[in-house]
Amino acid sequence: AVSVSERVDALIGVMTLREKIAQLYGVWVGASDEGGDVAPHQHDMEEAVDLDALLPAGLGQLTRPFGTAPVDPALGALSLMRSQARIAAENRFGIPALAHEECLAGFAAWGATAYPVPLSWGATFDPHLVRRMAAAIGRDMRSVGVHQGLAPVLDVVRDARWGRVEETIGEDPYLVATIGTAYVQGLESAGIVATLKHFVGYSASRAGRNLAPSSVGPRERADVLLPPFEMAVREGGARSVMHAYTDMDGIPAAADEELLTGLLRDAWGFDGTVVADYFGIAFLKTLHGIADDWADAAGAALRAGVDVELPTVKTFGASLVEAVTDGRVPETLIDRALRRVLTQKAALGLLDPDWNPAPPALHGADLDDPDALRDSIDLDGPGNRELARTLAEEAVVLLSNDGTLPLAGPRSIALLGPNADEPTAVLGCYSFPQHIGVHHPDSPVGIELPTLRDTLAAEFPDTRFTTAHGTGIDDGDTSGIPEAVRAAHEADIAVVVLGDRAGLFGRGTSGEGCDVESLTLPGAQQHLLDALLDTGTPVVTVLLAGRPYA
């Protein structure tokens, strides 16, 4: 019956130090420690978590309950509900965890709609449509019990060799700010906490290398990198910000008090939570070398203004408890972060006496019969697919046309290139099939993914199609080029479909950790294109790609 601030202060006043710190970290129960990474250096950082030992003190966040392995959405919602009931039951104050997920190109869950990547949002120049898409993504997430989404990426592209270009909205600060703020407004309208990332300078890394230092002066930072974040805070109403991995002028973002407190909070008036990029606080010791131990890293991040360690407990564990007890880290820093975390939980209804662990999608369902629940939640319905289709159509960029387009029912089409009949060619690295599904090859994809060949055949039912890859995405093999050339000679039109493969940490040619040294097409694709252009057959070149290529 009293104000949120009074409730939060009362709670802080009766919590032990261990209970306070427990609200400041997440736990990633489904994470792999055997090299199946879905985050940088995960296999270095992930350790077994003893929930029986942790939960009596409480738990701040649950990391990616849907986005770690393929799980039927209804069974995932049931599992999350049971986890939340256990978490609330085992701590003295009945506080549940806040559940977060990735949602960069749709809710990153098995069977959920895969929307076009953020680079396509920018290419639509349509904030209203992006806002509608984000609201749909948010509604799906809330329906199964998720509270926070780790999107949008507001990094402004500075070097297209950087692997994460596909995750960005583009290279113009005003476009990124406008489209990104629309996404934030849509996600927040559904009750999901939007998380702005990566604050700030990640995309300005030297030579476009992931995790490299950012050589940016104050003018470039203010004019180019910061405006999208400021607009999303002031006009979008974002309730969370994620610090960047990189350092600027030798100061890592996770330890930059001027950035995370002076600018973000004091100047812009942000009053939400600052969360760590995955393992980013531990990186203060292992990569940046500014911390002697885990407690030192935790103290530096807390002083700067980081409130929550993600994805799992590492530096905010027993060593931080000991450091506060010894006086190395002031307890006032713990209380400051805790106040922000509990205020956000209160706003989400997680501290209310009538809080229900069952998410909306399970209300009225028979929770004692999991088999009957299977397939009962559809996260890829017709409305979602129509939104995704419209966004994809508006995002298409026609670079040039000599009159060949539009095609008018040609008698024969040679459909050529490595992406001509590849279903995943339309997906980004943060789509569930490319992010998680690749680790589970025996599981079905979970969504319908028509290829370009399927779509063209439906568009031109009377046309004869000949398909030849010519070469792979990046294998450099030229032995198939003569076959593609023959097919082009015998067709009225050659449609050559080039581009890249989205993946993570070297599994792809585009995506997180897939930086390149030049902007030439991967592999032998340029050789294929040159050979086809020499045939004299009209060529339509289609790029399904996550970055611009030369």
C-alpha positions in Angstrom: 0.0 0.0 0.0 3.0 2.3 0.3 5.2 3.7 -2.5 7.7 1.6 -4.4 10.6 3.5 -2.9 9.4 2.9 0.7 8.8 -0.8 -0.1 12.3 -1.1 -1.5 14.0 0.7 1.4 12.1 -1.5 3.9 13.3 -4.6 2.1 16.9 -3.4 1.9 16.9 -2.7 5.6 16.2 -6.2 6.6 18.3 -8.1 4.0 21.6 -9.7 4.8 24.7 -8.9 2.7 24.5 -12.2 1.0 20.8 -11.7 0.2 21.5 -8.3 -1.2 24.3 -9.5 -3.5 22.2 -12.4 -4.7 19.8 -10.0 -6.3 22.7 -8.5 -8.4 23.5 -11.5 -10.5 21.9 -14.0 -12.9 22.3 -17.7 -13.3 22.6 -19.5 -16.6 21.5 -23.1 -15.8 21.6 -24.3 -19.4 24.9 -22.9 -20.4 27.6 -25.1 -21.8 31.1 -25.3 -20.3 32.4 -27.7 -23.1 33.0 -25.3 -25.9 29.5 -25.0 -27.4 29.7 -21.3 -27.0 26.8 -18.8 -27.4 28.8 -16.1 -25.8 32.4 -14.9 -26.0 34.8 -16.9 -23.8 31.9 -18.8 -22.4 33.9 -22.0 -22.0 36.5 -20.0 -20.0 34.0 -18.4 -17.7 31.1 -20.9 -17.2 31.2 -23.0 -14.1 28.8 -25.4 -12.5 26.1 -23.7 -10.5 24.9 -25.2 -7.2 21.3 -23.9 -7.1 20.7 -25.6 -3.8 23.4 -23.5 -2.2 22.5 -20.3 -4.0 18.7 -20.1 -3.9 18.2 -19.6 -0.1 19.8 -16.2 -0.5 17.6 -15.4 -3.6 18.4 -14.8 -7.2 18.4 -11.7 -9.4 18.0 -13.0 -12.9 17.4 -16.2 -14.9 19.5 -16.2 -18.1 17.9 -17.3 -21.3 15.5 -20.1 -20.2 14.2 -20.4 -23.8 17.3 -19.3 -25.7 19.8 -21.9 -24.7 18.4 -25.2 -26.2 15.4 -26.1 -28.4 12.4 -26.5 -26.2 8.7 -26.4 -27.0 7.4 -23.0 -26.0 4.6 -24.3 -23.7 7.0 -26.7 -22.0 9.5 -24.0 -21.7 6.9 -21.7 -20.1 6.0 -24.5 -17.7 9.6 -25.1 -16.8 10.2 -21.4 -16.2 7.0 -21.2 -14.0 8.3 -24.1 -11.9 11.7 -22.5 -11.6 10.2 -19.2 -10.5 8.0 -20.9 -7.9 11.0 -22.6 -6.5 13.1 -19.4 -6.4 10.4 -17.5 -4.6 9.8 -20.3 -2.2 13.4 -20.7 -1.2 14.3 -17.2 -0.2 13.0 -15.4 2.9 11.1 -12.7 1.1 9.5 -14.6 -1.8 11.3 -12.6 -4.5 11.3 -14.3 -7.9 14.0 -13.8 -10.5 13.8 -11.5 -13.5 14.0 -13.6 -16.7 15.8 -12.2 -19.7 16.2 -13.3 -23.3 17.8 -12.2 -26.6 15.4 -10.6 -29.1 17.6 -9.0 -31.7 15.8 -10.5 -34.7 12.8 -11.8 -32.9 12.3 -13.7 -29.7 15.3 -16.1 -29.7 13.3 -19.2 -28.8 12.6 -22.4 -30.7 9.5 -22.0 -32.9 9.4 -18.2 -32.6 9.2 -15.9 -35.6 12.5 -15.0 -37.1 12.3 -11.3 -38.2 14.7 -9.5 -40.5 17.9 -8.4 -38.8 18.4 -4.8 -37.6 20.3 -3.8 -40.7 17.0 -4.5 -42.5 15.1 -2.3 -40.0 17.2 0.6 -41.0 16.8 -0.2 -44.7 13.0 0.1 -44.3 13.2 3.7 -43.0 9.9 2.8 -41.4 9.8 3.5 -37.6 6.1 2.7 -37.3 6.6 -0.8 -38.8 9.6 -1.4 -36.5 7.6 -0.3 -33.5 4.8 -2.8 -34.4 7.3 -5.6 -34.9 8.9 -4.9 -31.5 5.5 -4.9 -29.8 4.7 -8.2 -31.3 8.1 -9.6 -30.2 7.4 -8.2 -26.7 4.0 -9.7 -26.4 5.3 -13.2 -27.3 8.0 -12.9 -24.7 5.7 -11.7 -21.9 3.2 -14.4 -22.7 5.6 -17.1 -21.6 7.1 -15.3 -18.6 10.1 -13.3 -19.9 10.6 -9.8 -18.4 13.7 -8.3 -20.2 14.9 -8.3 -23.8 18.6 -7.8 -24.6 17.9 -5.4 -27.6 18.2 -3.2 -29.5 21.8 -2.8 -30.7 22.4 1.0 -31.1 26.0 0.8 -32.2 26.7 3.0 -35.2 28.7 1.2 -37.8 32.2 2.6 -38.3 34.0 -0.3 -40.1 32.0 -2.7 -42.2 34.6 -5.4 -41.7 33.3 -5.8 -38.1 31.3 -9.0 -37.8 28.3 -7.5 -36.0 27.4 -5.1 -38.8 24.3 -7.2 -39.4 23.1 -6.6 -35.8 23.2 -2.8 -36.2 20.7 -0.5 -37.8 23.3 1.3 -40.0 26.0 3.9 -40.2 24.0 7.1 -39.8 23.4 8.2 -36.1 20.0 9.8 -36.8 18.7 6.7 -38.6 20.0 4.4 -35.9 18.5 6.6 -33.2 15.1 7.0 -34.8 14.6 3.3 -35.7 16.2 2.1 -32.5 14.0 4.3 -30.4 10.9 3.0 -32.3 12.0 -0.6 -31.4 12.4 0.4 -27.7 8.9 2.0 -27.6 7.4 -1.2 -29.1 9.2 -3.6 -26.8 8.4 -1.4 -23.7 4.7 -1.1 -24.8 4.4 -4.9 -24.3 5.8 -4.7 -20.7 9.3 -5.9 -21.7 12.4 -4.1 -20.3 14.3 -3.0 -23.4 18.1 -3.1 -23.0 20.3 -0.7 -25.0 23.6 -2.1 -26.2 26.5 -1.8 -26.3 27.2 1.4 -24.4 29.4 2.7 -25.9 32.0 2.5 -28.7 31.9 -1.3 -29.4 31.3 -0.7 -33.2 34.3 1.7 -33.4 36.9 -0.9 -32.6 40.3 -0.8 -34.3 40.3 -2.5 -37.7 36.7 -3.7 -37.1 37.9 -6.5 -34.7 35.6 -7.8 -32.0 36.7 -6.7 -28.5 39.4 -4.5 -29.8 40.0 -1.0 -28.2 38.1 1.9 -29.7 40.1 4.8 -30.9 37.5 7.6 -30.7 37.8 11.2 -29.7 35.3 13.1 -27.7 33.8 14.8 -30.8 33.2 11.6 -32.6 31.8 9.9 -29.5 29.4 12.8 -28.9 28.3 13.4 -32.5 28.2 9.8 -33.8 28.1 7.1 -31.1 26.0 8.6 -28.3 22.9 10.1 -30.0 21.1 6.8 -30.5 21.5 5.9 -26.8 20.4 9.4 -25.7 17.3 9.4 -27.8 16.3 5.8 -26.7 16.7 6.9 -23.1 15.0 10.3 -23.3 12.3 9.5 -25.9 12.1 5.7 -25.9 11.8 5.1 -22.2 14.4 2.3 -22.1 14.7 0.8 -18.7 18.0 -1.0 -19.0 21.5 -0.4 -20.6 24.2 -2.9 -21.3 27.8 -1.8 -21.1 30.2 -2.5 -24.0 33.1 -4.9 -23.9 35.5 -2.4 -25.3 37.7 0.3 -23.8 38.0 3.9 -25.0 41.3 5.7 -24.3 42.3 2.9 -22.0 39.2 2.9 -19.9 36.9 -0.2 -20.2 33.2 0.7 -20.5 32.4 -1.6 -17.5 34.7 0.5 -15.3 33.9 4.0 -16.7 32.1 6.0 -14.0 32.0 9.1 -16.1 30.1 7.2 -18.8 27.8 4.9 -16.7 27.0 7.4 -14.0 28.1 10.9 -15.0 26.6 10.9 -18.5 24.0 8.2 -18.4 22.4 9.0 -15.1 23.4 12.5 -14.0 23.2 14.1 -17.5 20.5 12.1 -19.2 18.4 11.2 -16.2 18.4 7.4 -16.7 17.0 5.7 -13.7 16.9 2.0 -14.8 19.4 -0.8 -14.4 22.8 -1.1 -16.0 23.6 -4.8 -16.8 26.9 -6.4 -17.8 27.5 -7.7 -21.2 28.1 -11.4 -20.8 31.2 -12.0 -18.6 32.1 -8.3 -19.2 32.9 -7.7 -15.5 35.3 -10.7 -15.4 36.9 -9.4 -18.5 38.2 -6.4 -16.4 40.6 -9.0 -15.0 41.2 -11.4 -17.9 41.1 -9.1 -21.0 41.6 -5.5 -19.8 44.0 -6.3 -17.0 42.8 -3.5 -14.7 41.7 -5.8 -11.8 43.8 -8.0 -9.6 41.1 -10.5 -8.8 37.3 -11.1 -9.2 36.4 -9.0 -6.2 38.5 -6.1 -7.6 36.7 -6.4 -10.9 33.3 -6.5 -9.1 34.2 -3.4 -7.1 35.3 -1.5 -10.2 32.1 -2.3 -12.1 29.9 -1.3 -9.1 31.7 2.0 -8.6 31.3 2.8 -12.3 27.5 2.1 -12.1 27.0 -1.5 -13.3 24.1 -3.1 -11.3 23.8 -6.7 -12.5 26.3 -9.3 -13.4 25.3 -11.4 -16.4 25.0 -14.1 -17.6 25.9 -16.0 -14.4 27.6 -15.4 -11.1 31.3 -15.1 -11.4 32.7 -11.9 -9.8 29.6 -11.1 -7.7 29.8 -14.3 -5.7 31.6 -15.3 -2.5 34.6 -13.1 -3.3 32.5 -10.0 -3.4 30.8 -10.9 -0.1 34.2 -11.2 1.4 35.5 -7.9 -0.1 32.5 -6.0 1.3 33.0 -7.7 4.7 36.7 -6.7 4.7 35.9 -3.1 3.6 37.5 -3.3 0.2 34.1 -2.6 -1.5 31.7 -0.3 0.4 28.3 -1.8 1.1 26.7 1.5 0.0 27.6 0.4 -3.6 25.7 -2.8 -3.1 22.7 -0.9 -1.7 22.8 1.5 -4.7 22.6 -1.3 -7.2 20.1 -3.3 -5.2 17.8 -0.3 -5.0 17.7 -0.1 -8.8 17.2 -3.8 -9.2 14.4 -4.1 -6.6 12.7 -0.9 -8.0 12.6 -2.6 -11.4 11.2 -5.8 -10.0 8.5 -3.9 -8.2 7.6 -2.1 -11.4 7.2 -5.5 -13.1 4.9 -6.7 -10.3 7.5 -9.2 -9.0 7.3 -7.9 -5.4 3.5 -7.9 -5.3 1.7 -10.2 -2.8 -0.5 -11.6 -5.6 2.4 -12.4 -7.9 1.7 -15.5 -9.9 4.5 -17.6 -11.3 2.3 -18.9 -14.2 2.7 -16.7 -17.3 -0.3 -15.5 -19.2 0.0 -18.2 -21.9 -0.5 -20.9 -19.2 -3.5 -19.4 -17.5 -6.3 -21.9 -17.5 -4.1 -24.7 -18.8 -3.8 -28.1 -17.2 -0.4 -27.8 -15.7 -0.3 -31.3 -14.4 -0.3 -32.8 -18.0 2.8 -31.5 -19.8 2.2 -33.8 -22.8 -1.2 -32.0 -23.4 0.6 -28.7 -23.3 3.0 -29.5 -26.1 2.3 -27.5 -29.3 -0.3 -25.3 -27.5 1.6 -22.0 -27.8 2.2 -20.6 -31.2 5.0 -18.0 -31.3 5.0 -17.9 -35.2 1.4 -17.1 -36.0 0.1 -15.5 -39.2 0.2 -12.0 -37.8 3.9 -12.3 -36.9 4.7 -13.8 -40.3 2.9 -11.0 -42.1 4.8 -8.4 -40.1 8.1 -10.2 -40.9 7.2 -10.4 -44.6 6.3 -6.7 -44.8 9.5 -5.7 -43.1 11.5 -7.9 -45.4 9.9 -6.5 -48.5 10.4 -2.9 -47.4 14.0 -3.6 -46.6 15.0 -4.8 -50.1 17.5 -2.4 -51.6 17.7 -2.1 -55.4 21.2 -0.9 -56.2 20.8 -0.6 -60.0 18.6 -1.7 -62.8 19.2 -1.7 -66.6 15.6 -2.6 -67.4 16.0 -6.3 -66.7 13.7 -6.0 -63.7 11.0 -6.7 -63.0 11.0 -10.1 -64.5 8.0 -10.8 -66.7 7.6 -14.6 -66.6 10.7 -15.7 -68.4 10.7 -19.2 -70.0 13.8 -20.3 -68.1 15.8 -19.1 -65.2 19.2 -20.3 -64.1 19.2 -20.0 -60.4 22.8 -19.9 -59.4 25.1 -19.3 -56.4 25.6 -20.7 -52.9 22.5 -19.0 -51.4 20.0 -19.9 -54.2 18.3 -22.7 -52.3 19.8 -22.2 -48.7 16.9 -21.8 -46.2 19.1 -20.2 -43.5 20.4 -17.5 -45.9 17.7 -15.1 -44.7 18.7 -15.5 -41.0 21.0 -13.5 -38.8 23.4 -14.8 -36.2 21.0 -14.0 -33.4 18.1 -16.0 -34.9 17.4 -19.1 -32.9 18.3 -21.6 -35.7 21.8 -19.9 -36.3 22.5 -19.0 -32.7 21.4 -22.2 -30.9 19.9 -24.6 -33.5 23.3 -25.3 -35.1 24.4 -27.0 -31.8 21.4 -29.3 -32.1 21.4 -30.7 -35.7 19.0 -33.4 -34.8 16.2 -31.0 -33.7 13.8 -29.6 -36.4 14.3 -25.9 -37.3 11.0 -25.0 -35.7 9.8 -22.4 -38.3 9.0 -22.5 -42.0 12.0 -21.1 -44.0 11.2 -21.0 -47.7 14.2 -20.6 -50.0 14.6 -18.1 -52.7 14.0 -21.0 -55.2 10.7 -21.9 -53.5 9.5 -18.3 -53.7 10.5 -17.8 -57.3 9.0 -21.1 -58.4 5.7 -20.0 -56.7 5.9 -16.6 -58.5 6.6 -18.1 -61.9 4.9 -21.5 -62.0 5.4 -21.9 -65.8 9.1 -21.1 -65.8 11.7 -23.9 -66.1 14.4 -23.6 -63.4 18.0 -24.9 -63.4 20.0 -24.7 -60.2 23.8 -24.8 -59.8 25.7 -23.5 -56.8 28.9 -22.8 -58.7 30.8 -22.4 -55.4 30.2 -22.4 -51.7 29.9 -19.4 -49.4 33.6 -19.5 -48.3 35.1 -22.8 -49.4 37.0 -21.1 -52.4 36.0 -24.1 -54.6 35.9 -23.1 -58.3 35.2 -26.5 -59.8 31.4 -25.9 -60.0 31.7 -22.6 -62.0 31.7 -24.2 -65.5 28.4 -26.0 -64.7 26.9 -22.6 -63.6 28.2 -21.0 -66.7 26.5 -23.6 -68.9 23.3 -23.2 -67.0 23.4 -19.4 -67.6 24.1 -19.9 -71.3 21.0 -22.1 -71.7 18.6 -19.8 -69.8 16.8 -16.5 -70.6 17.8 -15.0 -67.2 20.5 -15.9 -64.7 19.7 -15.1 -61.0 22.9 -15.4 -59.0 22.4 -15.4 -55.3 25.5 -14.5 -53.3 26.3 -13.3 -49.8 27.4 -14.7 -46.5 26.5 -17.2 -43.8 25.5 -15.8 -40.4 27.1 -17.5 -37.4 29.1 -16.9 -34.2 32.8 -16.9 -33.4 34.1 -18.1 -36.8 31.3 -20.5 -37.7 30.0 -17.9 -40.0 31.3 -15.2 -42.4 29.0 -12.6 -40.8 28.0 -12.2 -37.2 29.5 -11.9 -33.7 33.1 -12.7 -33.7 33.2 -13.2 -37.5 35.3 -10.1 -38.4 36.9 -10.0 -41.9 40.1 -8.4 -43.2 38.5 -7.1 -46.4 35.1 -6.5 -48.0 35.5 -8.8 -50.9 32.8 -11.4 -51.2 33.7 -14.6 -49.2 35.4 -17.5 -50.9 35.3 -17.6 -54.8 32.0 -15.9 -55.2 33.4 -12.9 -57.1 35.0 -15.4 -59.6 31.6 -17.0 -60.1 29.9 -13.6 -60.7 32.6 -12.5 -63.1 32.2 -15.7 -65.1 28.5 -15.4 -65.3 28.7 -11.7 -66.4 30.9 -12.8 -69.3 28.2 -15.2 -70.6 26.1 -12.4 -72.1 22.9 -13.7 -70.4 21.2 -11.0 -68.4 22.2 -11.4 -64.8 20.2 -10.4 -61.7 22.6 -10.4 -58.7 20.9 -10.9 -55.3 22.9 -10.4 -52.1 21.6 -12.1 -49.0 24.2 -10.6 -46.7 24.9 -9.1 -43.2 27.3 -6.4 -44.4 28.0 -4.4 -47.6 30.5 -6.1 -49.9 32.7 -4.6 -52.6 
